[in-house]
Amino acid sequence: MDISRKLGILVFCGVPAIIGGGIIYGFFHNYTPVVIYEVLLLLVAGGFVSK
């Protein structure tokens, strides 16, 4: 996998991180679920990039 494809995957996962983090905060009004969501999303993105 070339570098441009890896960067594209990271950008593609960055949008759900920003928007999804706001939605999760809107539901729970606490940052703990947001941090858990961000860490899970980071692990998934890292798994895609490491292939």
Helices and strands as residue ranges (DSSP letters): H 3-28, H 31-50
